[in-house]
Amino acid sequence: MTLMVEANNPTVEAILGHSGEAILGVGCGVLDIVSAVATYPEEDAEVRALVQSRRLGGNSANTLSVLSQLGHACAWCGTIGDDPASEEILATLRGQGIDTRPARRLSGGRAPLSCITLSRATGSRTIVHYRDLPELTAVDFARVPLAGCAWLHFEGRHPAETALMLRHATQHRPELSISLEIEKTRPDVERIFAGPRVLIFSRAYALGQGCQDPAAFLAAQWPRTTAELLFLPWGKAGAYGQARQGPLRFAPAQVPAEVVDTLGAGDVFNGALIDGLLAGLGLEALLARATALAGHKCGRDGLAGLVASARISGWR
Ligand code: FRU
């Protein structure tokens, strides 16, 4: 598999530099094949889906989707192949106004794909994810001009390369705000806790660290990071946030009357957080707004039209 470098690749500033307000999301772009079923099947069963859809997926791509709906100029950087699924992912991103020029095309590469079963009975999403596409490298990332960026958001993947990307970003744009999502326990992932201004942990990561208590978990992270803000969404139980040396803040979850689709709710939470941080909101308002948008998402299918629909229901 070789890297395809477009001969006349325009710079990201060319698009984003006009405002200097762009958000660059670095992570994985995925094709999600989502089948909704009445109830989650038994192993080895054969069931018929109620409805099936192909969607853009991947944490950073989903987060950018929300940020773009919130009116931000967005760009996506990750690896992508040249198969039809990769074209579909890129076309969907572009269709949402997200600049895909920072992406690295790998010729012969296949797009990551998730087969997802959504249970209508509970709203749970069971994801079987497959990828054999190489991860983005620091060399790829260094080719992306950061001049037009106001915010950089990373997924906590491939710690060795991400550490180099963080270093590159902080060397070239020391004032740039950087957020990092730590979703999974990965070897050495703690080495990237230094550098970002904002760390967003997942409940799965906290539980994987053997921690059942959000307050204790966050308290244990401070010595491991240089971040100023830590967040920990806790699913149906709400979300926690804390500033360095500040009190722990909490917002309850806003669970919709009917939970229809929880796929990407965490990514929506992250998008709302970044939007609120860019707007200078305080911790309590940030958490309340992000849990409200994530909750609203769980009451509807997919991410298309999410922000417009939340606004109709009074979300601001
Ligand atoms: C949801 C999601 C899906 C994707 C999977 C990748 O958070 O980004 O869209 O298939 O996770 O792990």
py3Dmol code that shows the C-alpha trace and the ligand (Angstrom):
import py3Dmol

protein = """\
ATOM      1  CA  MET A   1       0.000   0.000   0.000  1.00  0.00           C
ATOM      2  CA  THR A   2       1.529   3.337  -0.958  1.00  0.00           C
ATOM      3  CA  LEU A   3       0.742   6.871  -0.057  1.00  0.00           C
ATOM      4  CA  MET A   4      -0.833   8.839  -2.866  1.00  0.00           C
ATOM      5  CA  VAL A   5       0.292  12.426  -2.715  1.00  0.00           C
ATOM      6  CA  GLU A   6      -1.773  14.646  -4.923  1.00  0.00           C
ATOM      7  CA  ALA A   7       0.511  16.714  -7.100  1.00  0.00           C
ATOM      8  CA  ASN A   8      -1.441  19.880  -6.735  1.00  0.00           C
ATOM      9  CA  ASN A   9      -2.784  19.497  -3.249  1.00  0.00           C
ATOM     10  CA  PRO A  10      -4.161  22.853  -2.116  1.00  0.00           C
ATOM     11  CA  THR A  11      -3.397  23.865   1.419  1.00  0.00           C
ATOM     12  CA  VAL A  12      -5.967  23.745   4.135  1.00  0.00           C
ATOM     13  CA  GLU A  13      -5.473  27.449   4.783  1.00  0.00           C
ATOM     14  CA  ALA A  14      -6.755  28.096   1.293  1.00  0.00           C
ATOM     15  CA  ILE A  15     -10.167  27.084   2.522  1.00  0.00           C
ATOM     16  CA  LEU A  16     -10.013  27.559   6.220  1.00  0.00           C
ATOM     17  CA  GLY A  17      -7.624  30.453   6.606  1.00  0.00           C
ATOM     18  CA  HIS A  18     -10.287  33.012   5.827  1.00  0.00           C
ATOM     19  CA  SER A  19     -11.770  32.778   9.271  1.00  0.00           C
ATOM     20  CA  GLY A  20      -8.935  31.331  11.324  1.00  0.00           C
ATOM     21  CA  GLU A  21     -11.744  29.625  13.198  1.00  0.00           C
ATOM     22  CA  ALA A  22     -11.606  26.153  11.753  1.00  0.00           C
ATOM     23  CA  ILE A  23     -11.699  22.904  13.674  1.00  0.00           C
ATOM     24  CA  LEU A  24      -9.438  20.125  12.461  1.00  0.00           C
ATOM     25  CA  GLY A  25     -10.511  16.640  13.580  1.00  0.00           C
ATOM     26  CA  VAL A  26      -7.869  13.916  13.409  1.00  0.00           C
ATOM     27  CA  GLY A  27      -8.994  10.309  13.550  1.00  0.00           C
ATOM     28  CA  CYS A  28     -10.835   7.611  11.803  1.00  0.00           C
ATOM     29  CA  GLY A  29     -13.419   7.813   8.987  1.00  0.00           C
ATOM     30  CA  VAL A  30     -15.629   4.750   8.864  1.00  0.00           C
ATOM     31  CA  LEU A  31     -18.476   3.397   6.796  1.00  0.00           C
ATOM     32  CA  ASP A  32     -21.189   2.285   9.215  1.00  0.00           C
ATOM     33  CA  ILE A  33     -23.709  -0.258   7.968  1.00  0.00           C
ATOM     34  CA  VAL A  34     -26.480   0.068  10.513  1.00  0.00           C
ATOM     35  CA  SER A  35     -29.246  -2.520  10.832  1.00  0.00           C
ATOM     36  CA  ALA A  36     -32.080  -1.773  13.223  1.00  0.00           C
ATOM     37  CA  VAL A  37     -33.724  -4.832  14.762  1.00  0.00           C
ATOM     38  CA  ALA A  38     -36.676  -5.102  17.125  1.00  0.00           C
ATOM     39  CA  THR A  39     -34.591  -6.831  19.780  1.00  0.00           C
ATOM     40  CA  TYR A  40     -30.953  -7.839  19.844  1.00  0.00           C
ATOM     41  CA  PRO A  41     -30.632 -11.377  18.413  1.00  0.00           C
ATOM     42  CA  GLU A  42     -29.297 -14.478  20.101  1.00  0.00           C
ATOM     43  CA  GLU A  43     -25.941 -15.754  18.926  1.00  0.00           C
ATOM     44  CA  ASP A  44     -26.282 -17.857  15.748  1.00  0.00           C
ATOM     45  CA  ALA A  45     -29.804 -16.557  15.090  1.00  0.00           C
ATOM     46  CA  GLU A  46     -31.014 -15.256  11.743  1.00  0.00           C
ATOM     47  CA  VAL A  47     -33.200 -12.199  11.966  1.00  0.00           C
ATOM     48  CA  ARG A  48     -34.560  -9.629   9.580  1.00  0.00           C
ATOM     49  CA  ALA A  49     -33.619  -5.981   9.999  1.00  0.00           C
ATOM     50  CA  LEU A  50     -36.465  -3.461  10.285  1.00  0.00           C
ATOM     51  CA  VAL A  51     -34.426  -0.941   8.364  1.00  0.00           C
ATOM     52  CA  GLN A  52     -30.852  -0.617   7.176  1.00  0.00           C
ATOM     53  CA  SER A  53     -28.737   2.420   6.416  1.00  0.00           C
ATOM     54  CA  ARG A  54     -25.209   3.316   5.354  1.00  0.00           C
ATOM     55  CA  ARG A  55     -23.789   6.138   7.378  1.00  0.00           C
ATOM     56  CA  LEU A  56     -20.639   8.092   7.918  1.00  0.00           C
ATOM     57  CA  GLY A  57     -18.989   6.881  11.109  1.00  0.00           C
ATOM     58  CA  GLY A  58     -15.822   7.207  13.121  1.00  0.00           C
ATOM     59  CA  ASN A  59     -15.535   9.278  16.267  1.00  0.00           C
ATOM     60  CA  SER A  60     -13.787  12.308  14.816  1.00  0.00           C
ATOM     61  CA  ALA A  61     -15.915  12.260  11.659  1.00  0.00           C
ATOM     62  CA  ASN A  62     -19.092  12.136  13.769  1.00  0.00           C
ATOM     63  CA  THR A  63     -17.856  14.930  16.021  1.00  0.00           C
ATOM     64  CA  LEU A  64     -17.044  17.086  12.993  1.00  0.00           C
ATOM     65  CA  SER A  65     -20.476  16.359  11.586  1.00  0.00           C
ATOM     66  CA  VAL A  66     -22.023  17.927  14.673  1.00  0.00           C
ATOM     67  CA  LEU A  67     -19.583  20.841  14.707  1.00  0.00           C
ATOM     68  CA  SER A  68     -20.311  21.536  11.069  1.00  0.00           C
ATOM     69  CA  GLN A  69     -24.054  21.577  11.819  1.00  0.00           C
ATOM     70  CA  LEU A  70     -23.246  24.044  14.600  1.00  0.00           C
ATOM     71  CA  GLY A  71     -21.809  26.382  11.966  1.00  0.00           C
ATOM     72  CA  HIS A  72     -18.067  25.763  12.334  1.00  0.00           C
ATOM     73  CA  ALA A  73     -15.662  25.454   9.424  1.00  0.00           C
ATOM     74  CA  CYS A  74     -14.342  21.913   9.789  1.00  0.00           C
ATOM     75  CA  ALA A  75     -11.666  19.747   8.240  1.00  0.00           C
ATOM     76  CA  TRP A  76     -10.925  16.064   8.646  1.00  0.00           C
ATOM     77  CA  CYS A  77      -7.526  14.409   8.692  1.00  0.00           C
ATOM     78  CA  GLY A  78      -7.154  10.656   8.739  1.00  0.00           C
ATOM     79  CA  THR A  79      -6.159   7.847   6.420  1.00  0.00           C
ATOM     80  CA  ILE A  80      -8.549   6.685   3.763  1.00  0.00           C
ATOM     81  CA  GLY A  81      -8.310   4.190   0.919  1.00  0.00           C
ATOM     82  CA  ASP A  82      -9.438   4.341  -2.682  1.00  0.00           C
ATOM     83  CA  ASP A  83     -12.207   1.745  -2.670  1.00  0.00           C
ATOM     84  CA  PRO A  84     -15.877   2.682  -3.195  1.00  0.00           C
ATOM     85  CA  ALA A  85     -16.474   2.842   0.571  1.00  0.00           C
ATOM     86  CA  SER A  86     -13.637   5.351   0.935  1.00  0.00           C
ATOM     87  CA  GLU A  87     -15.153   7.466  -1.845  1.00  0.00           C
ATOM     88  CA  GLU A  88     -18.494   7.279  -0.059  1.00  0.00           C
ATOM     89  CA  ILE A  89     -16.963   8.449   3.227  1.00  0.00           C
ATOM     90  CA  LEU A  90     -15.165  11.357   1.571  1.00  0.00           C
ATOM     91  CA  ALA A  91     -18.245  12.362  -0.421  1.00  0.00           C
ATOM     92  CA  THR A  92     -20.396  12.306   2.724  1.00  0.00           C
ATOM     93  CA  LEU A  93     -17.899  14.424   4.648  1.00  0.00           C
ATOM     94  CA  ARG A  94     -17.728  16.916   1.792  1.00  0.00           C
ATOM     95  CA  GLY A  95     -21.488  16.903   1.466  1.00  0.00           C
ATOM     96  CA  GLN A  96     -21.567  18.147   5.054  1.00  0.00           C
ATOM     97  CA  GLY A  97     -19.181  20.972   4.181  1.00  0.00           C
ATOM     98  CA  ILE A  98     -16.208  19.263   5.859  1.00  0.00           C
ATOM     99  CA  ASP A  99     -12.895  19.836   4.112  1.00  0.00           C
ATOM    100  CA  THR A 100     -11.260  16.485   3.367  1.00  0.00           C
ATOM    101  CA  ARG A 101      -8.055  17.760   1.789  1.00  0.00           C
ATOM    102  CA  PRO A 102      -5.941  17.062   4.888  1.00  0.00           C
ATOM    103  CA  ALA A 103      -6.830  13.350   4.553  1.00  0.00           C
ATOM    104  CA  ARG A 104      -4.132  10.939   3.383  1.00  0.00           C
ATOM    105  CA  ARG A 105      -5.185   8.614   0.606  1.00  0.00           C
ATOM    106  CA  LEU A 106      -3.612   5.191   0.624  1.00  0.00           C
ATOM    107  CA  SER A 107      -3.744   3.615  -2.780  1.00  0.00           C
ATOM    108  CA  GLY A 108      -5.044   0.071  -2.542  1.00  0.00           C
ATOM    109  CA  GLY A 109      -6.419   0.827   0.919  1.00  0.00           C
ATOM    110  CA  ARG A 110      -9.900  -0.176   2.038  1.00  0.00           C
ATOM    111  CA  ALA A 111     -12.083   1.987   4.243  1.00  0.00           C
ATOM    112  CA  PRO A 112     -12.681   0.864   7.824  1.00  0.00           C
ATOM    113  CA  LEU A 113     -16.140  -0.651   8.097  1.00  0.00           C
ATOM    114  CA  SER A 114     -18.482  -1.218  11.023  1.00  0.00           C
ATOM    115  CA  CYS A 115     -21.443  -3.589  10.998  1.00  0.00           C
ATOM    116  CA  ILE A 116     -23.754  -2.204  13.635  1.00  0.00           C
ATOM    117  CA  THR A 117     -26.888  -3.728  15.136  1.00  0.00           C
ATOM    118  CA  LEU A 118     -29.238  -1.224  16.710  1.00  0.00           C
ATOM    119  CA  SER A 119     -31.770  -2.663  19.083  1.00  0.00           C
ATOM    120  CA  ARG A 120     -35.062  -0.779  18.970  1.00  0.00           C
ATOM    121  CA  ALA A 121     -35.995  -2.358  22.305  1.00  0.00           C
ATOM    122  CA  THR A 122     -33.160  -0.657  24.161  1.00  0.00           C
ATOM    123  CA  GLY A 123     -31.459   1.739  21.707  1.00  0.00           C
ATOM    124  CA  SER A 124     -28.184  -0.137  22.278  1.00  0.00           C
ATOM    125  CA  ARG A 125     -25.716  -0.313  19.431  1.00  0.00           C
ATOM    126  CA  THR A 126     -23.482  -3.327  19.009  1.00  0.00           C
ATOM    127  CA  ILE A 127     -20.511  -2.560  16.811  1.00  0.00           C
ATOM    128  CA  VAL A 128     -18.342  -5.035  14.933  1.00  0.00           C
ATOM    129  CA  HIS A 129     -15.556  -2.926  13.528  1.00  0.00           C
ATOM    130  CA  TYR A 130     -13.005  -4.009  10.947  1.00  0.00           C
ATOM    131  CA  ARG A 131     -10.013  -2.107   9.673  1.00  0.00           C
ATOM    132  CA  ASP A 132      -6.826  -3.011   7.919  1.00  0.00           C
ATOM    133  CA  LEU A 133      -5.964   0.518   6.889  1.00  0.00           C
ATOM    134  CA  PRO A 134      -2.710   1.913   8.284  1.00  0.00           C
ATOM    135  CA  GLU A 135      -3.063   4.657  10.873  1.00  0.00           C
ATOM    136  CA  LEU A 136      -2.192   8.271  10.154  1.00  0.00           C
ATOM    137  CA  THR A 137       1.475   8.995  10.821  1.00  0.00           C
ATOM    138  CA  ALA A 138       3.112  12.089  12.236  1.00  0.00           C
ATOM    139  CA  VAL A 139       4.732  12.622   8.829  1.00  0.00           C
ATOM    140  CA  ASP A 140       1.280  12.728   7.217  1.00  0.00           C
ATOM    141  CA  PHE A 141       0.061  15.123   9.874  1.00  0.00           C
ATOM    142  CA  ALA A 142       3.073  17.424   9.491  1.00  0.00           C
ATOM    143  CA  ARG A 143       1.985  18.053   5.900  1.00  0.00           C
ATOM    144  CA  VAL A 144      -1.234  19.684   7.069  1.00  0.00           C
ATOM    145  CA  PRO A 145      -0.885  23.433   7.524  1.00  0.00           C
ATOM    146  CA  LEU A 146      -2.319  24.462  10.867  1.00  0.00           C
ATOM    147  CA  ALA A 147      -2.448  28.182  10.163  1.00  0.00           C
ATOM    148  CA  GLY A 148      -6.215  28.293   9.632  1.00  0.00           C
ATOM    149  CA  CYS A 149      -7.084  26.264  12.708  1.00  0.00           C
ATOM    150  CA  ALA A 150      -8.650  27.441  15.926  1.00  0.00           C
ATOM    151  CA  TRP A 151      -9.055  23.980  17.433  1.00  0.00           C
ATOM    152  CA  LEU A 152      -7.515  20.568  16.978  1.00  0.00           C
ATOM    153  CA  HIS A 153      -9.362  17.474  18.115  1.00  0.00           C
ATOM    154  CA  PHE A 154      -7.664  14.060  18.274  1.00  0.00           C
ATOM    155  CA  GLU A 155      -8.819  10.527  18.867  1.00  0.00           C
ATOM    156  CA  GLY A 156      -6.477   8.723  21.235  1.00  0.00           C
ATOM    157  CA  ARG A 157      -5.210   6.131  18.746  1.00  0.00           C
ATOM    158  CA  HIS A 158      -1.686   5.009  17.924  1.00  0.00           C
ATOM    159  CA  PRO A 159      -0.041   6.756  20.914  1.00  0.00           C
ATOM    160  CA  ALA A 160       3.524   6.831  19.526  1.00  0.00           C
ATOM    161  CA  GLU A 161       2.488   8.714  16.367  1.00  0.00           C
ATOM    162  CA  THR A 162      -0.121  10.839  18.140  1.00  0.00           C
ATOM    163  CA  ALA A 163       2.534  11.973  20.647  1.00  0.00           C
ATOM    164  CA  LEU A 164       4.612  13.239  17.720  1.00  0.00           C
ATOM    165  CA  MET A 165       1.580  14.961  16.182  1.00  0.00           C
ATOM    166  CA  LEU A 166       0.827  16.680  19.493  1.00  0.00           C
ATOM    167  CA  ARG A 167       4.417  17.828  19.715  1.00  0.00           C
ATOM    168  CA  HIS A 168       4.344  19.135  16.149  1.00  0.00           C
ATOM    169  CA  ALA A 169       1.113  21.035  16.807  1.00  0.00           C
ATOM    170  CA  THR A 170       2.315  22.589  20.052  1.00  0.00           C
ATOM    171  CA  GLN A 171       5.655  23.557  18.502  1.00  0.00           C
ATOM    172  CA  HIS A 172       4.066  25.204  15.474  1.00  0.00           C
ATOM    173  CA  ARG A 173       0.950  26.647  17.094  1.00  0.00           C
ATOM    174  CA  PRO A 174       1.577  26.869  20.856  1.00  0.00           C
ATOM    175  CA  GLU A 175      -1.615  28.848  21.381  1.00  0.00           C
ATOM    176  CA  LEU A 176      -3.839  26.323  19.586  1.00  0.00           C
ATOM    177  CA  SER A 177      -6.436  24.591  21.746  1.00  0.00           C
ATOM    178  CA  ILE A 178      -6.193  20.824  21.545  1.00  0.00           C
ATOM    179  CA  SER A 179      -8.700  18.272  22.772  1.00  0.00           C
ATOM    180  CA  LEU A 180      -8.086  14.546  22.922  1.00  0.00           C
ATOM    181  CA  GLU A 181     -10.584  11.760  23.373  1.00  0.00           C
ATOM    182  CA  ILE A 182      -9.374   8.726  25.293  1.00  0.00           C
ATOM    183  CA  GLU A 183     -11.946   6.097  24.410  1.00  0.00           C
ATOM    184  CA  LYS A 184     -10.084   2.815  24.715  1.00  0.00           C
ATOM    185  CA  THR A 185      -7.387   1.347  26.853  1.00  0.00           C
ATOM    186  CA  ARG A 186      -4.392   1.018  24.531  1.00  0.00           C
ATOM    187  CA  PRO A 187      -0.776   0.249  25.387  1.00  0.00           C
ATOM    188  CA  ASP A 188       1.012   3.483  26.267  1.00  0.00           C
ATOM    189  CA  VAL A 189      -2.020   5.695  25.716  1.00  0.00           C
ATOM    190  CA  GLU A 190      -1.082   7.648  28.849  1.00  0.00           C
ATOM    191  CA  ARG A 191       1.936   9.082  27.058  1.00  0.00           C
ATOM    192  CA  ILE A 192      -0.385  11.384  25.098  1.00  0.00           C
ATOM    193  CA  PHE A 193      -2.033  12.840  28.199  1.00  0.00           C
ATOM    194  CA  ALA A 194       0.591  15.600  28.114  1.00  0.00           C
ATOM    195  CA  GLY A 195      -0.021  18.274  25.481  1.00  0.00           C
ATOM    196  CA  PRO A 196      -3.784  18.630  25.010  1.00  0.00           C
ATOM    197  CA  ARG A 197      -5.670  21.353  26.838  1.00  0.00           C
ATOM    198  CA  VAL A 198      -8.756  19.186  27.155  1.00  0.00           C
ATOM    199  CA  LEU A 199      -8.975  15.448  27.804  1.00  0.00           C
ATOM    200  CA  ILE A 200     -12.247  13.606  27.325  1.00  0.00           C
ATOM    201  CA  PHE A 201     -12.269  10.123  28.805  1.00  0.00           C
ATOM    202  CA  SER A 202     -14.873   7.489  28.054  1.00  0.00           C
ATOM    203  CA  ARG A 203     -16.582   5.510  30.758  1.00  0.00           C
ATOM    204  CA  ALA A 204     -15.215   2.351  29.123  1.00  0.00           C
ATOM    205  CA  TYR A 205     -11.681   3.664  29.604  1.00  0.00           C
ATOM    206  CA  ALA A 206     -12.329   4.598  33.242  1.00  0.00           C
ATOM    207  CA  LEU A 207     -13.880   1.207  33.960  1.00  0.00           C
ATOM    208  CA  GLY A 208     -10.992  -0.489  32.149  1.00  0.00           C
ATOM    209  CA  GLN A 209      -8.670   1.289  34.589  1.00  0.00           C
ATOM    210  CA  GLY A 210     -10.584  -0.446  37.360  1.00  0.00           C
ATOM    211  CA  CYS A 211     -12.279   2.743  38.466  1.00  0.00           C
ATOM    212  CA  GLN A 212     -15.984   2.731  39.320  1.00  0.00           C
ATOM    213  CA  ASP A 213     -16.061   6.182  40.867  1.00  0.00           C
ATOM    214  CA  PRO A 214     -15.865   9.151  38.454  1.00  0.00           C
ATOM    215  CA  ALA A 215     -14.563  11.596  41.099  1.00  0.00           C
ATOM    216  CA  ALA A 216     -11.745   9.248  42.099  1.00  0.00           C
ATOM    217  CA  PHE A 217     -10.960   8.507  38.468  1.00  0.00           C
ATOM    218  CA  LEU A 218     -10.604  12.191  37.566  1.00  0.00           C
ATOM    219  CA  ALA A 219      -8.589  12.919  40.697  1.00  0.00           C
ATOM    220  CA  ALA A 220      -6.173  10.175  39.667  1.00  0.00           C
ATOM    221  CA  GLN A 221      -5.699  11.664  36.175  1.00  0.00           C
ATOM    222  CA  TRP A 222      -4.461  15.136  37.172  1.00  0.00           C
ATOM    223  CA  PRO A 223      -0.897  14.092  37.998  1.00  0.00           C
ATOM    224  CA  ARG A 224      -0.715  12.260  34.647  1.00  0.00           C
ATOM    225  CA  THR A 225      -1.658  15.206  32.416  1.00  0.00           C
ATOM    226  CA  THR A 226      -0.887  18.826  31.621  1.00  0.00           C
ATOM    227  CA  ALA A 227      -4.514  19.422  30.560  1.00  0.00           C
ATOM    228  CA  GLU A 228      -6.577  22.232  32.094  1.00  0.00           C
ATOM    229  CA  LEU A 229      -9.919  20.490  31.714  1.00  0.00           C
ATOM    230  CA  LEU A 230     -11.015  16.899  32.110  1.00  0.00           C
ATOM    231  CA  PHE A 231     -14.346  15.435  31.071  1.00  0.00           C
ATOM    232  CA  LEU A 232     -15.912  12.080  31.741  1.00  0.00           C
ATOM    233  CA  PRO A 233     -19.304  11.299  30.198  1.00  0.00           C
ATOM    234  CA  TRP A 234     -20.970   8.515  32.178  1.00  0.00           C
ATOM    235  CA  GLY A 235     -23.751   7.359  29.831  1.00  0.00           C
ATOM    236  CA  LYS A 236     -27.233   7.299  31.310  1.00  0.00           C
ATOM    237  CA  ALA A 237     -25.806   8.561  34.586  1.00  0.00           C
ATOM    238  CA  GLY A 238     -24.779  11.966  33.144  1.00  0.00           C
ATOM    239  CA  ALA A 239     -21.372  13.591  32.687  1.00  0.00           C
ATOM    240  CA  TYR A 240     -18.592  14.974  34.849  1.00  0.00           C
ATOM    241  CA  GLY A 241     -16.135  17.761  34.232  1.00  0.00           C
ATOM    242  CA  GLN A 242     -13.405  19.393  36.222  1.00  0.00           C
ATOM    243  CA  ALA A 243     -10.933  22.225  35.794  1.00  0.00           C
ATOM    244  CA  ARG A 244      -7.475  21.835  37.327  1.00  0.00           C
ATOM    245  CA  GLN A 245      -7.802  22.602  41.017  1.00  0.00           C
ATOM    246  CA  GLY A 246     -11.524  23.261  40.572  1.00  0.00           C
ATOM    247  CA  PRO A 247     -14.542  21.470  41.999  1.00  0.00           C
ATOM    248  CA  LEU A 248     -16.028  18.453  40.270  1.00  0.00           C
ATOM    249  CA  ARG A 249     -19.039  19.444  38.167  1.00  0.00           C
ATOM    250  CA  PHE A 250     -21.828  17.154  37.079  1.00  0.00           C
ATOM    251  CA  ALA A 251     -24.784  17.330  34.700  1.00  0.00           C
ATOM    252  CA  PRO A 252     -27.462  14.637  34.664  1.00  0.00           C
ATOM    253  CA  ALA A 253     -28.160  12.816  31.406  1.00  0.00           C
ATOM    254  CA  GLN A 254     -31.206  13.954  29.487  1.00  0.00           C
ATOM    255  CA  VAL A 255     -32.649  10.659  28.450  1.00  0.00           C
ATOM    256  CA  PRO A 256     -35.369  10.959  25.775  1.00  0.00           C
ATOM    257  CA  ALA A 257     -38.822   9.433  26.302  1.00  0.00           C
ATOM    258  CA  GLU A 258     -37.906   6.758  23.759  1.00  0.00           C
ATOM    259  CA  VAL A 259     -34.273   5.749  23.242  1.00  0.00           C
ATOM    260  CA  VAL A 260     -34.007   4.971  19.540  1.00  0.00           C
ATOM    261  CA  ASP A 261     -30.333   5.099  18.590  1.00  0.00           C
ATOM    262  CA  THR A 262     -27.355   5.624  20.890  1.00  0.00           C
ATOM    263  CA  LEU A 263     -24.786   5.243  18.096  1.00  0.00           C
ATOM    264  CA  GLY A 264     -22.341   8.150  18.205  1.00  0.00           C
ATOM    265  CA  ALA A 265     -23.914   9.800  21.276  1.00  0.00           C
ATOM    266  CA  GLY A 266     -20.437  10.189  22.793  1.00  0.00           C
ATOM    267  CA  ASP A 267     -19.178  11.816  19.596  1.00  0.00           C
ATOM    268  CA  VAL A 268     -22.110  14.242  19.733  1.00  0.00           C
ATOM    269  CA  PHE A 269     -21.258  15.045  23.356  1.00  0.00           C
ATOM    270  CA  ASN A 270     -17.682  15.836  22.280  1.00  0.00           C
ATOM    271  CA  GLY A 271     -18.879  18.086  19.443  1.00  0.00           C
ATOM    272  CA  ALA A 272     -21.127  20.059  21.775  1.00  0.00           C
ATOM    273  CA  LEU A 273     -18.265  20.372  24.280  1.00  0.00           C
ATOM    274  CA  ILE A 274     -15.843  21.775  21.713  1.00  0.00           C
ATOM    275  CA  ASP A 275     -18.488  24.190  20.458  1.00  0.00           C
ATOM    276  CA  GLY A 276     -19.178  25.366  24.013  1.00  0.00           C
ATOM    277  CA  LEU A 277     -15.477  25.700  24.811  1.00  0.00           C
ATOM    278  CA  LEU A 278     -14.963  27.830  21.704  1.00  0.00           C
ATOM    279  CA  ALA A 279     -17.878  29.976  22.859  1.00  0.00           C
ATOM    280  CA  GLY A 280     -16.217  30.387  26.269  1.00  0.00           C
ATOM    281  CA  LEU A 281     -18.959  28.685  28.309  1.00  0.00           C
ATOM    282  CA  GLY A 282     -18.342  27.744  31.935  1.00  0.00           C
ATOM    283  CA  LEU A 283     -18.141  24.126  33.022  1.00  0.00           C
ATOM    284  CA  GLU A 284     -21.703  23.768  34.249  1.00  0.00           C
ATOM    285  CA  ALA A 285     -23.227  25.263  31.123  1.00  0.00           C
ATOM    286  CA  LEU A 286     -20.883  23.185  28.954  1.00  0.00           C
ATOM    287  CA  LEU A 287     -21.876  19.924  30.593  1.00  0.00           C
ATOM    288  CA  ALA A 288     -25.579  20.701  30.588  1.00  0.00           C
ATOM    289  CA  ARG A 289     -25.538  21.643  26.914  1.00  0.00           C
ATOM    290  CA  ALA A 290     -23.462  18.631  25.839  1.00  0.00           C
ATOM    291  CA  THR A 291     -25.548  16.109  27.776  1.00  0.00           C
ATOM    292  CA  ALA A 292     -28.715  17.693  26.355  1.00  0.00           C
ATOM    293  CA  LEU A 293     -27.532  17.367  22.744  1.00  0.00           C
ATOM    294  CA  ALA A 294     -26.259  13.809  23.309  1.00  0.00           C
ATOM    295  CA  GLY A 295     -29.591  12.919  24.940  1.00  0.00           C
ATOM    296  CA  HIS A 296     -31.530  14.454  22.072  1.00  0.00           C
ATOM    297  CA  LYS A 297     -29.439  12.357  19.676  1.00  0.00           C
ATOM    298  CA  CYS A 298     -30.426   9.145  21.481  1.00  0.00           C
ATOM    299  CA  GLY A 299     -34.075   9.907  20.732  1.00  0.00           C
ATOM    300  CA  ARG A 300     -33.552   9.972  16.966  1.00  0.00           C
ATOM    301  CA  ASP A 301     -31.920   8.023  14.190  1.00  0.00           C
ATOM    302  CA  GLY A 302     -28.483   9.063  12.953  1.00  0.00           C
ATOM    303  CA  LEU A 303     -26.807  12.441  13.022  1.00  0.00           C
ATOM    304  CA  ALA A 304     -28.367  14.073   9.954  1.00  0.00           C
ATOM    305  CA  GLY A 305     -30.314  17.181  10.929  1.00  0.00           C
ATOM    306  CA  LEU A 306     -29.487  16.655  14.604  1.00  0.00           C
ATOM    307  CA  VAL A 307     -28.729  20.244  15.552  1.00  0.00           C
ATOM    308  CA  ALA A 308     -31.714  21.684  13.666  1.00  0.00           C
ATOM    309  CA  SER A 309     -34.005  19.213  15.372  1.00  0.00           C
ATOM    310  CA  ALA A 310     -32.469  19.917  18.803  1.00  0.00           C
ATOM    311  CA  ARG A 311     -32.967  23.639  18.244  1.00  0.00           C
ATOM    312  CA  ILE A 312     -36.627  23.092  17.422  1.00  0.00           C
ATOM    313  CA  SER A 313     -36.939  21.330  20.757  1.00  0.00           C
ATOM    314  CA  GLY A 314     -35.410  24.333  22.521  1.00  0.00           C
ATOM    315  CA  TRP A 315     -31.696  23.364  22.709  1.00  0.00           C
ATOM    316  CA  ARG A 316     -29.375  26.351  22.456  1.00  0.00           C
TER     317      ARG A 316
END
"""
ligand_1 = """\
12
FRU
C -19.354 5.528 17.102
C -18.332 5.101 16.091
C -18.978 4.492 14.858
C -17.860 3.660 14.311
C -17.159 3.172 15.561
C -15.675 3.118 15.385
O -18.744 6.224 18.148
O -17.496 6.170 15.696
O -19.490 5.455 13.971
O -18.298 2.625 13.541
O -17.488 4.064 16.587
O -15.062 2.544 16.509
"""
view = py3Dmol.view(width=600, height=400)
view.addModel(protein, "pdb")
view.setStyle({"model": 0}, {"cartoon": {"style": "trace"}})
view.addModel(ligand_1, "xyz")
view.setStyle({"model": 1}, {"stick": {}})
view.zoomTo()
view.show()
